């Protein structure tokens, strides 16, 4: 499933204030940012489980921020994983695009 954040319309540009690594990674797990219709978007979303997660974080990112964000996500149990496999969250870091202008420091 694909998700993107911050995903905003131009007239709502002030709607999202924070774009720290933790905020972006947390919002990528929210159902409203997932771009497909699935079980995870229904009212039983708390029962949905991930096999694995790949987050691609674009922008000005310090790897220590990524590590701290992963720890917080695990501590708060923001993602439910299958019981029979390892809980795996992979993170890829990318530089900002020279061709696409964004108002945010970090996006995912």
Secondary structure, DSSP 8 states (H G I E B T S, - for coil): --B-SS---GGGTTS-----HHHHHHHHTSGGGB-S--GGGSTTGGG--BS-EEEEEEES--HHHHHHHHHHHHHHT-S-B-TTS---EEEEEE---SSS--SSSEE-
